[in-house]
Amino acid sequence: MDYLWPSRMRKFEHITTHQYARLVKKWITSIGLDPSVYATHSMRRSKVTLIYKKTKNLRAVQLLLGHTNMSSTVRYLGVEVEDALEIAESIEI
């Protein structure tokens, strides 16, 4: 299997999450941003939040996050009642 981030030390394996976090911190610092504001988890959350805002597809976001319960996804995104009502009103039957 080809990994996006292959390990240089262990043949046929990927880098660890700790190594990835160090790379992200290095990249963020190199472009002049504060590494305490940006991290792997905040970028993960930002990506799925953008997907949700564009598509309003909670199920897709749930699958991407690997959540088993939709309620976990709703809490993770901070979806409000207003969002749910807006979606419901926009769909005609």
MOGI-V768162 format. One record per pair of residues at least 24 apart in sequence whose C-alpha atoms are under 6 Angstrom apart, sorted by the first residue. I is the first residue (numbers start at 1). GAP is how many residues later the second one is. D is the distance in whole Angstrom. If there is no record, write none. Layout:
# MOGI-V768162
i:I gap:GAP d:D
i:I gap:GAP d:D
This chain:
# MOGI-V768162
none
